[in-house]
């Protein structure tokens, strides 16, 4: 039973989960009926935020409350995922792997990310700048009204690169390393960071632990993602693996995030673009370094070029997982 919780048997689960999610995504009917693991985790985080994050408390007390909230979220998520993995194992190794993979397919978001980014290019071509702004608002946190066409296209490509890391490669990494509980715990951390890990008056102290832990658990995946994009560029006519590698070496460490710069720099260099740089979130202007040394005037065609790289990088991720699974099972 416990074998599904760690390699080698967690690796075939990862391979199957990535394949299932790439083909089926997360069905809309299932989402309408039961929600999604991220929405369940998010609901718990919202309750804890309302109950424990008191504005009258000192920053130190709010930081302690945030640590407690994060521990409660991780305990609830880990217990649920561990119980499900053990229940899958009761059906025997192979059936258990399949059942666990079906459950784990809710953790990566290959298909959803692809479709949302592709929609930006489609709506920009069909409806012009207003359509593109409406579509990009679904995937980025910055103020879409401040974006011209080039900035809008850069935002879509940046979101594709960054979310490839923390929405696909990272849950795959932790799913392979720790089975269903590993992948689920990663999603809980990442969801907590996205909800409360902001440097705002309300969440700077309360979300401190979530933000720091998210930075830590994304370290291996961000580096792996950059490598996958560089490798995908080597397989894509018109993309440059050499420039992708050079951009990572030169620019990744200059990003304000310890992780986002790696996939963004790789994508920028591969496509001959400049990504990141100054941007506006709400009404706040954030100064950040540019990733890549190419042109900044991105367009819808560049979004589609980025999607080609993304699809090939997803294929490489699946191939890497399959190779590791074969090696682990043969050992």
N, C-alpha and C positions, 0 to 999 in steps of 0.2 A: 504493500500500500504506500509506504512512505517513499518508495522509489520515484514516484511522480513529482516529488517535491524538490528534486535536485538532479543534476546530470548523473548518468547519461540519459535517463528516461524523460527528463524534462525537455531535452533537445528535440526529439520527434514531436512532442506536443507543440513546441514552438513552430516547427516546420509546418505542421498541419494547420495551426492557428493562423499563420500568415497567409497560407493558401486559401483557407476558408474566407478570411476577411477580404482578401484581394478580389475574390470572385463575387461574394455576396454583400460585402459591407455589413452595416447594421440595419436590418430591415426596418423601414418606416412603420410598418404595422406593429412590430414588436415594440418600437419606441413609444408609439401612441398608447399601446396597451400597458406596458410595464415600465417605461422609462429606460434608463441606461445606467450602468454602474457609476459613471461619473455624476449623473444627476442625483443618485442616491447618496453618494459621498458628499456632494455639494450641499444637499439638504441638511445633512448632519453638521457640516461646517457652519452653515448659516445659523442653525440653532445655537451652536456653541458661541459663535460670534456675538449673537444678540444677548446671550445669557452671561457670558464671561468677560466680554470686552466693555468695561465700564469707563466712560469718559472721566468720571470723577476720580478714578484711581491714578496713582503715580505711574510714570513710565515703567519703573521696575516691577510693580505689581501687574501691569498689563503684559509685560514680557513674560512673567511667570504664568499668567493666565493663558497666554498664547502657547506656551510649552505644554501646559496641561491639556489644552484643546487638541493640539497636534497628537499627543500621546493617546488621547481617547479615540481620535479618528483612526489612528494606526491600529490600535487594539481591536476596534470593531471591525475594520476592514480585514486585518490579518486573521482574526478568528473566523470570520465568514468564509474567506478564501481557503483557509486551511481545512475547515470542515468540508467544503465542497470537494477539495482535492482528495481528501481521505474517502469521501463517499464515492467518487469516481473510481478510486482504486479498488473498491469492493467488488466491482464488476469484472475484475481480472485486468492484467497488464494492458493488452491491446485494446479491448473495449474501453478501459479506463482512460487510456491515452486519447482516444477519439472523443470521448465525452468531455474530458478536460480541455482538449483543443477547441471544441465548440464553445465552451464557456470562455476560454482565453481569447477567442477571436474578437471579443468585445473590447479588448485592451488596445491593440494598435488601430490606427485610423487611416490606412493607406488610401482606401477608396474615397472616403469622405473628403480628405484633404485634397486629393486630385480633383474631385468634382467641384469643390468650392473655388479653387484657384482657376480652374478652366472656365468657370462661370464668369469670372472677372473679365477675362479676355473676350468671351462671347458677348457679354453685355456691353462692354466698351465698344466693340465693333458694331453692335446692333443699335445701341441707344446713345452712344457718345459718352461724354464725361459724366453726366448725371447717372446713367446706368452703371458705369464702371464704379462710381463712388458708392452707389447702393450695394453693389456686390462685394466690394472690398471691405465695407463696413462689417460684413459678416465674419471676417477672418483677422482683422487687425484692430488694435485698441486706439490707434491715433485718430484724430479728427479728420474725417474724409473731406470736409469742406475746404480744408487747407491744401488739398492735393491737386496739382495739375496732372495732366495725363502721364508725364514721365514719372512723377513721384508716386502716382497711383500704381503704375506698373512695377516700379521698384518695390513698393510695399507688398504687392502680391508675391513677388519673387522672394523677398526676404521672409515673408510668412511661410512660404513653401519650404525654404531651406531650414528655418528654425524649427518648424513643426515636424519636418522629417526627422529631426533629431529627437525632440522631446515627445512627439506624438507617435512615433513608430519605432525608431532604433532603440530608444531608451526602454520602453516597455518590453520590446523584444529581448534586449540584453538581460533585463532582470527576470523576465519569464524563463529564459534559458538557464539563468544562474540559480533561480529559486523557485521554479515551477509557478503554478497559479498564484500562490501567496506572494512570491517575489514580484510578479507583474502587477498584482492588485495593490500591493503596498506602494509601488512606485507611482501608480495612478493616483493614489490617495495623497501622496506628497505633492505631486505636480498639480493636482486640483486645489489643494490647500494654498500652494504658492500663487496660483492664478486668481484665487478669491481674496486672500488676505495678505499676500506677500508683497504689498505695495508700500512705497515710501510716502504715505499720506498721513495726515494727523491722526486718523482713526486707526491705521494699521501698521504704522512704522514700528511700534513696540510690540503689539499683539501678534503681528505676522512675522516677527524677526526669525523665530525658529523655523517656520515653514520656508521662508526664503533661503535661509542658510542651508537647510537640509536639501532643498531642491537643487541648489548649486552643486552640492556635493554628489548627489546621486546621478546628476547629469554629466559629470566629468567624463566618464569613459565613453558614453554614447556620443557626445559632441565630437570627440576626436575620431571615433569610428565613423561617424557620419561624414566628416570631412574626407576621410579616406575613401568611402564609398562614392562620393561625388567625384573625386579625382579619378577613380577607376572608371566610373561611368563616362567621364569626359574622354577617356582614352578609347572608348567604344562608340563615341558619337562624332560623326563628321561635323566639322565646324566648331567643335568645342576644343579647349586647350587644357590638357592635364598639366602641362608645364606651368602655365599661368595660374592655374588653380592652386598648385602646390606653392608657387611663389607668393601668391596672395595670402595663403594660410600662414606661411612663415613670417611674412612681413606685417600682416594686419590683424590676425586673429587676437593677439594679445592686447591690442589697442582698443578693443570693443569694451563698452562699460560692463557688459556681462562676461563672466569667466567662461561661458559656454557658447553663447549665440554667435560669437565672432567666427568660430571654426566653420560651421556649415555655410554661413553667409559669405565669408571670404572665399571659401572653395567654390561656391556657386558663382560669385562675382567674377573670379578669375577665369573659371571655365567658360563663361559666356562673354567675356570681354566687357564687363559692366563695372560700374561703381554702385555699391549698395550701402545701406545704413546711412551714416551722416546725420546732420541735424534733422529733427522731426518734431511734430507737435502732437501731444496727447492731451485731449480736452482743450484747455487754454494754456497748457504749460509747454514751453519749448525745451526740448532735450538736446543738448549738444553731444554728439557722438562722432567718433572717427569714421572716415570712409573705409569701406572694405573693397579692395580691388582698385585698379588704376585705369580702368577702361572708361567708356562713355557713360554719362548719367542719364542721357535721354532715352530711357527704355520705352518700349512700346508693346502692343499686344503680341506681336510676333516673338518678342523676347520671352514673354510669359509662356508661350507654347514651346519655345526652345528649352526653357527651364523644366517644363513638364516632361519633355523627352528624357532629359537627364534624370529627373526624378523617377520615372518609370524604370529606367535601366538600373538606377541605384537600388530601387526596391527589389528588382530581380537579382542583383548581386547580393543583397542582404539575405534573400531566401536561399540562394546558392551557398552562401557561407554557412548559414544555419544547417542546411542539408549536409554539407561536407563535414561539419563538426559532429552532427548526429551520427553519421556513418562511422567516423573515426572513433567516437566515444563508445558506440555499441560494439565495434569490432575489437576494442581494446580488452 
